[in-house]
Amino acid sequence: MKRTLIILATVIFVLPLTAWMHTSGSNISNNQPAIIRKNSRTWKKEISDLPIIKSDGLGDSGGYIAQSMQQLKSVNDSVINGTVYSLERMESSKNLAFTRATVHVDKVISGDKELKGKNIQMVLNSGITSASCWYADKNQTREADHDILVQYSEFPLPEIGSKIILGISSEVKNETTPYNEGLKQSGLHLKKSYIVNMPEFNLWIKDSKDRKYRLNNPKANEKLKANKEMKRKITKLTDELNQKY
């Protein structure tokens, strides 16, 4: 992978995140709208009565921040435009929470053209876990174990049916980490998965309330105050994506 971008370590205010994706050979049914509505009802029912735990920051890992279309393409094997098709609970490691998302690749902006029309399984930060798993090894008042919904402040889960733009890479690191262990427990094979670099600044979303794409990070503007030039470039990149897609 080309290392032409600003490395995360040089941006003090950025917290690390990497998501993983797995490619499926099957395509979404022609009855996509009806299935998306069904998947949305199922997910909303599953989370409707869960206590919500809000957490600052993100989960484990790292990445790069692209500040132009050229950089976005350069640091990733592929850049895709897709539709969030479903969200599902998955196994999470101690003190972490993840959700398995199925994304349909509507368009390949750059990279592997064979991904177009395929379903991709993406592991997103935030999700359902148990209280005992989330509070493991923490100085927390012990309570009866129950399910909770963890929401990371810089990576809210997208709505099912949302459109997203992001870059993916096939570079896989084999070190044993809590994040990787959680993926393996959920049946995802690391060697067949993709890295999603820095989605709190380089993942754009357009949901039912939006007229155009925006960064999927409610705290983006607050974080970028420390670097006006980076903010200007990322805003310019966001505008360019909206003009083209």
Buried (B, 14 or more C-beta within 10 A) or exposed (E): BEEEBBEBEEBEEBBBBBBBBBBEEEEBEEEBEEBBEEBBEEBEEBBEEBEEBEBEBBBBBBBBBBBBBEBBBBBBBBBBBBBBBBBBBBBBBBBBBBBBBBBBBBBBBBBBEEBBEBBBBBBBBBBBBBBBBBBEEEEEEEEEEEBBBBBBBBBBBBBBBBBBBBBBBBEBEEEEEBBBBBBEEBEBEBEEBBBBBBBBBBBBBBBEEEEEBBBBBEBBEEBBEEBEEBBEBBBEBBEEBBEEB
